[in-house]
């Protein structure tokens, strides 16, 4: 027992020397093989040992180029099973025999040296990553590496269809006092853009309406379906005439107040009687300052500037 305990970590226990047998070595026979296989294996590198079995049965599902038997399980690999030879507890080929009838280390090595299936030499479950064959994926991605994102397309602003708002008073044609507003040369300025300071009228610092000596003008704003509103717009600032930028800001601020008044009127109508909004309805479900554009202001009379002034407005759909 002391002798066995001393070598319990080894694959095979020490074997006492055995005298050379007087009978010829037995031929190894494999189950399920042809007769020529047994004769060809006589010259194999398997060394004979009296403790080696004379009849070695292979699983019927073992695949070999010379056996032509379909494989259901991957064949063992010598390099992948070498780490299990130090422990007789794991179910490796070294534990197929009893503790005292285990073959020598050379026999176990030769057993692992049996030819493996060509189909299992690559991608076998027992193969290490170093033994695996080349990847089936191409190294050159080909057209993928040549892919280039398309350049960004320039943003084309949508063309807004605008229509004029009918007015009770109209600007006198060809009046020299008419003040028109443009943005980048395009007629009209967005009321909401001016209030948010996201739009600047052309030449905002130029003094305007210096030909008339009035501190303010009386401007009338009409809207279909609503009462015409009259507002006063100051023309002076700190003792001098106002600039175009200041005039536009004042006009847009007063126009926003008028639109709020029209929206309140629309709410009162819908609450009092059954009312169907018209296409010019102002409010949440109709026109707001988001749709409103200011084009120009001017006197309705060529003779007297003190008379009511008119405004040109447009709305976009």
Backbone torsions as a table, in degrees:
resi	resn	phi	psi	omega
1	UNK	NA	-35.0	177.5
2	UNK	-63.7	-37.8	-179.7
3	UNK	-67.3	-38.5	179.0
4	UNK	-69.7	-40.9	-179.9
5	UNK	-63.8	-29.8	-177.3
6	UNK	-71.5	-27.8	-178.0
7	UNK	-116.0	30.0	-175.3
8	UNK	-73.3	-18.4	179.6
9	UNK	-88.4	-0.8	-179.6
10	UNK	-94.0	164.4	-177.6
11	UNK	-68.8	-48.3	-177.7
12	UNK	-125.9	142.1	177.1
13	UNK	-72.2	158.8	178.2
14	UNK	-62.0	136.3	-178.4
15	UNK	-105.7	127.4	178.6
16	UNK	-66.2	149.2	179.7
17	UNK	-60.3	138.1	-178.9
18	UNK	-120.6	135.2	179.5
19	UNK	-63.8	150.7	-179.2
20	UNK	-63.3	130.8	-179.2
21	UNK	-70.1	153.0	-179.7
22	UNK	-90.2	-14.0	-179.2
23	UNK	-94.4	154.7	-177.9
24	UNK	-65.0	154.5	-179.9
25	UNK	-65.2	141.6	-178.7
26	UNK	-75.0	149.8	178.2
27	UNK	-85.3	135.1	176.8
28	UNK	-77.3	134.2	179.8
29	UNK	-121.2	137.3	-179.7
30	UNK	-112.4	137.3	-179.8
31	UNK	-73.9	140.8	175.1
32	UNK	77.6	15.7	-178.9
33	UNK	-113.9	170.7	177.1
34	UNK	-81.1	165.0	-178.4
35	UNK	-66.2	-31.5	-178.7
36	UNK	-67.9	-22.2	179.9
37	UNK	-70.3	-38.8	179.9
38	UNK	-66.1	-38.2	179.8
39	UNK	-71.6	-34.0	-179.8
40	UNK	-74.2	-24.6	-179.6
41	UNK	-81.1	-5.7	-179.6
42	UNK	-67.4	-27.4	178.6
43	UNK	-95.4	15.4	-179.0
44	UNK	-71.2	167.0	-179.6
45	UNK	-79.8	5.3	177.6
46	UNK	-69.1	120.6	178.3
47	UNK	-84.2	141.5	-176.8
48	UNK	-80.9	142.3	174.5
49	UNK	-142.7	139.2	179.1
50	UNK	-61.2	-17.7	179.4
51	UNK	-94.3	-0.6	176.9
52	UNK	-83.0	147.1	-180.0
53	UNK	-73.0	145.8	177.7
54	UNK	-88.2	-9.3	179.9
55	UNK	-136.3	104.7	-176.9
56	UNK	-104.4	113.5	-178.1
57	UNK	-92.8	128.3	175.5
58	UNK	-99.3	150.4	176.4
59	UNK	-60.5	143.2	-178.6
60	UNK	-64.3	-20.0	-179.3
61	UNK	-92.0	4.8	-178.6
62	UNK	-71.1	133.9	-175.2
63	UNK	-104.5	130.6	179.3
64	UNK	-144.9	147.6	-180.0
65	UNK	-61.1	-28.7	-176.9
66	UNK	-93.2	-10.0	-176.8
67	UNK	-96.6	-28.8	-179.5
68	UNK	58.2	40.2	178.4
69	UNK	-110.6	126.9	-178.3
70	UNK	-62.5	140.8	-176.1
71	UNK	-98.1	131.8	174.5
72	UNK	-105.8	-17.1	-179.0
73	UNK	-130.7	145.3	178.6
74	UNK	-68.4	141.4	179.8
75	UNK	-71.0	148.8	179.5
76	UNK	-67.4	151.2	179.8
77	UNK	-114.8	139.3	-174.5
78	UNK	-65.1	-42.4	-175.6
79	UNK	-73.2	-34.6	-177.9
80	UNK	-76.6	-23.6	-179.1
81	UNK	-97.8	-2.7	-177.7
82	UNK	-66.4	-26.1	-179.9
83	UNK	-74.3	-13.1	-178.7
84	UNK	-94.5	-2.6	-175.3
85	UNK	-73.4	-17.1	-176.5
86	UNK	-84.0	-10.3	-178.0
87	UNK	-124.9	114.6	179.6
88	UNK	-75.4	-2.5	-177.2
89	UNK	-79.0	-35.9	-178.0
90	UNK	-70.1	143.2	-176.5
91	UNK	-77.1	71.7	178.1
92	UNK	-101.8	171.1	177.4
93	UNK	-56.3	-24.8	178.9
94	UNK	-69.7	-17.5	179.9
95	UNK	-101.3	8.2	175.7
96	UNK	-69.4	-21.1	-179.1
97	UNK	-105.9	164.9	177.8
98	UNK	-69.4	168.1	-176.2
99	UNK	-62.8	-32.9	-176.6
100	UNK	-94.8	-16.7	-177.5
101	UNK	-105.5	19.6	-178.9
102	UNK	-70.2	139.8	177.7
103	UNK	-71.3	170.4	-179.6
104	UNK	-70.5	168.8	-178.3
105	UNK	-63.0	-34.6	178.8
106	UNK	-67.1	-34.6	179.1
107	UNK	-67.6	-40.6	178.7
108	UNK	-64.5	-40.6	178.8
109	UNK	-63.3	-42.3	179.0
110	UNK	-67.4	-32.0	177.1
111	UNK	-64.1	-39.2	177.2
112	UNK	-71.9	-18.3	-177.3
113	UNK	-83.7	5.6	176.8
114	UNK	-60.2	145.9	-176.1
115	UNK	-62.8	138.8	178.6
116	UNK	-96.9	162.5	-178.6
117	UNK	-71.2	136.4	177.3
118	UNK	-61.2	-29.8	-179.9
119	UNK	-71.4	-19.8	-178.0
120	UNK	-103.0	0.3	-179.5
121	UNK	-71.0	-22.5	178.1
122	UNK	-120.4	126.9	177.3
123	UNK	80.4	16.6	177.9
124	UNK	-71.1	152.2	-179.9
125	UNK	-68.2	-21.3	-179.2
126	UNK	-94.4	-5.4	-175.7
127	UNK	-81.9	144.9	177.2
128	UNK	-84.8	164.0	178.9
129	UNK	-60.4	-30.3	179.8
130	UNK	-70.0	-26.3	-178.7
131	UNK	-89.7	-8.6	-177.2
132	UNK	-70.5	153.0	-178.9
133	UNK	-77.7	-177.6	179.7
134	UNK	-66.3	152.3	-178.3
135	UNK	-68.2	144.1	178.8
136	UNK	-75.6	-13.6	179.8
137	UNK	-80.0	141.2	179.8
138	UNK	-71.3	143.3	178.3
139	UNK	-72.8	-33.2	-179.9
140	UNK	-91.0	114.8	-179.2
141	UNK	-65.9	-13.7	175.1
142	UNK	73.7	-128.3	-175.6
143	UNK	-63.3	-19.1	-178.9
144	UNK	-65.6	-40.4	-179.4
145	UNK	-69.1	-21.0	-179.9
146	UNK	-90.9	2.9	-178.5
147	UNK	-72.8	132.3	177.0
148	UNK	-129.6	133.7	179.0
149	UNK	-64.4	143.8	-179.6
150	UNK	-69.9	144.4	-179.3
151	UNK	-64.1	147.7	-179.7
152	UNK	-64.0	138.6	178.8
153	UNK	-81.7	140.7	178.7
154	UNK	-64.8	139.1	179.7
155	UNK	-76.0	121.3	179.1
156	UNK	-96.7	116.6	-179.0
157	UNK	-63.1	140.1	179.4
158	UNK	-70.1	137.8	179.2
159	UNK	-80.2	118.5	-179.2
160	UNK	-90.3	128.8	175.9
161	UNK	-86.8	114.6	-178.1
162	UNK	-111.7	149.8	177.6
163	UNK	-130.5	144.6	-178.4
164	UNK	-72.2	149.4	176.7
165	UNK	-90.7	121.6	-179.8
166	UNK	-60.6	135.0	-178.2
167	UNK	-120.3	147.4	176.3
168	UNK	-69.8	-40.0	177.2
169	UNK	-110.6	139.8	-179.4
170	UNK	-119.4	153.0	-179.7
171	UNK	-70.8	139.1	177.6
172	UNK	-65.3	127.0	180.0
173	UNK	-61.3	142.6	176.2
174	UNK	59.2	30.7	178.4
175	UNK	-80.2	131.3	178.6
176	UNK	-70.0	-12.9	-179.2
177	UNK	-91.6	-3.1	-179.5
178	UNK	-69.2	130.7	178.8
179	UNK	-112.6	116.7	-179.5
180	UNK	-107.1	148.4	-174.9
181	UNK	-117.9	133.9	179.4
182	UNK	-133.0	156.9	175.0
183	UNK	-129.6	114.3	-176.3
184	UNK	56.3	36.3	178.6
185	UNK	84.3	-10.8	-179.6
186	UNK	-89.0	136.5	-178.3
187	UNK	-68.9	140.7	176.0
188	UNK	96.6	150.5	177.3
189	UNK	-136.0	138.0	-179.2
190	UNK	-73.0	128.0	179.3
191	UNK	-64.2	-43.9	179.1
192	UNK	-65.7	-37.8	178.5
193	UNK	-63.8	-37.5	178.3
194	UNK	-68.8	-42.5	-180.0
195	UNK	-65.6	-33.6	177.7
196	UNK	-86.2	-1.1	-179.8
197	UNK	59.1	31.2	175.4
198	UNK	-99.2	-6.1	-180.0
199	UNK	-130.3	136.6	178.4
200	UNK	-121.7	129.9	179.5
201	UNK	-70.9	154.9	178.2
202	UNK	-66.7	139.9	179.8
203	UNK	50.7	61.8	-175.3
204	UNK	-71.3	-21.1	-176.1
205	UNK	-92.9	2.4	-179.3
206	UNK	-78.3	137.1	176.7
207	UNK	-73.3	135.6	-175.4
208	UNK	-122.4	158.2	176.3
209	UNK	53.6	45.2	178.1
210	UNK	-81.5	-10.7	-178.1
211	UNK	-76.2	-18.1	-179.7
212	UNK	-108.7	142.0	-177.7
213	UNK	-105.5	67.1	177.6
214	UNK	-133.1	146.3	179.3
215	UNK	-81.6	-20.5	-179.7
216	UNK	-155.0	164.0	176.8
217	UNK	-124.8	153.6	179.1
218	UNK	-102.0	111.5	-173.7
219	UNK	-109.3	134.6	179.2
220	UNK	-110.4	135.5	-179.0
221	UNK	-122.7	123.8	178.8
222	UNK	-111.4	152.9	176.7
223	UNK	-147.1	131.1	-176.7
224	UNK	-58.1	126.6	178.6
225	UNK	91.0	-0.3	-178.8
226	UNK	-131.7	165.0	-180.0
227	UNK	-74.7	140.8	178.7
228	UNK	-67.9	134.6	-178.9
229	UNK	-107.8	140.2	175.6
230	UNK	-112.8	131.2	-178.7
231	UNK	-131.8	157.7	177.3
232	UNK	-109.7	135.3	-179.3
233	UNK	-120.4	124.5	179.7
234	UNK	-74.0	142.2	179.8
235	UNK	-111.9	-4.3	-179.0
236	UNK	-118.0	153.7	178.9
237	UNK	-148.9	113.9	180.0
238	UNK	58.0	43.4	176.9
239	UNK	83.5	-5.3	179.7
240	UNK	-126.1	170.8	-180.0
241	UNK	-70.4	148.2	-177.2
242	UNK	-73.7	158.8	176.6
243	UNK	-88.6	167.8	-179.5
244	UNK	-65.1	-39.1	178.9
245	UNK	-63.8	-42.0	178.1
246	UNK	-67.3	-38.2	179.4
247	UNK	-64.5	-41.3	179.8
248	UNK	-65.0	-40.8	179.5
249	UNK	-63.6	-40.7	178.9
250	UNK	-66.5	-43.4	179.9
251	UNK	-61.9	-46.0	-178.7
252	UNK	-66.1	-36.5	178.3
253	UNK	-64.4	-42.4	179.7
254	UNK	-72.0	-34.1	176.8
255	UNK	-65.0	-37.6	177.4
256	UNK	-64.3	-38.1	177.5
257	UNK	-65.9	-38.2	178.0
258	UNK	-66.1	-40.4	179.5
259	UNK	-64.9	-34.7	175.9
260	UNK	-66.5	-37.5	177.6
261	UNK	-66.7	-39.6	176.7
262	UNK	-65.1	-38.2	179.2
263	UNK	-65.0	-38.0	177.3
264	UNK	-64.8	-41.0	176.8
265	UNK	-61.3	-38.6	179.0
266	UNK	-65.3	-39.3	177.9
267	UNK	-65.9	-40.3	179.0
268	UNK	-64.0	-36.3	178.7
269	UNK	-66.7	-43.9	-177.1
270	UNK	-68.8	-25.6	-179.7
271	UNK	-85.8	-28.5	-175.3
272	UNK	-81.4	-51.4	-177.5
273	UNK	-133.9	157.9	173.6
274	UNK	-60.2	121.9	-171.8
275	UNK	-137.7	133.2	177.2
276	UNK	-101.3	120.1	-177.7
277	UNK	-61.6	143.8	176.3
278	UNK	-87.4	166.9	177.2
279	UNK	-59.0	-20.9	179.6
280	UNK	-98.8	13.6	-179.0
281	UNK	-61.9	142.1	-178.7
282	UNK	-110.3	134.7	178.4
283	UNK	144.9	-160.7	-174.7
284	UNK	-63.4	-38.4	-178.6
285	UNK	-99.6	16.5	-178.6
286	UNK	-141.5	-139.5	-177.8
287	UNK	-79.1	143.1	175.3
288	UNK	-137.6	-177.8	178.0
289	UNK	-68.4	-14.2	175.5
290	UNK	-64.3	-26.7	-177.9
291	UNK	-98.1	-1.5	-168.4
292	UNK	-96.5	138.4	178.3
293	UNK	-129.4	138.1	177.1
294	UNK	-103.4	125.5	-177.6
295	UNK	-106.4	-46.1	-174.5
296	UNK	-165.8	162.4	169.2
297	UNK	-133.1	153.2	179.7
298	UNK	-174.4	163.3	179.8
299	UNK	-75.7	149.2	177.0
300	UNK	-85.8	-12.3	-179.7
301	UNK	-121.3	140.3	179.4
302	UNK	-81.2	-18.8	-172.6
303	UNK	-90.5	-49.8	-171.6
304	UNK	-121.3	117.9	179.2
305	UNK	-77.1	-11.8	179.8
306	UNK	-78.0	-8.7	177.2
307	UNK	-76.0	169.6	-176.5
308	UNK	-57.9	143.1	176.6
309	UNK	-98.4	153.4	-179.2
310	UNK	-114.2	165.2	-178.1
311	UNK	-133.0	149.0	174.5
312	UNK	-110.0	121.5	-179.1
313	UNK	-125.9	153.7	174.3
314	UNK	-139.5	154.4	175.3
315	UNK	-127.8	145.9	175.8
316	UNK	-105.1	151.7	-176.4
317	UNK	-71.0	NA	NA
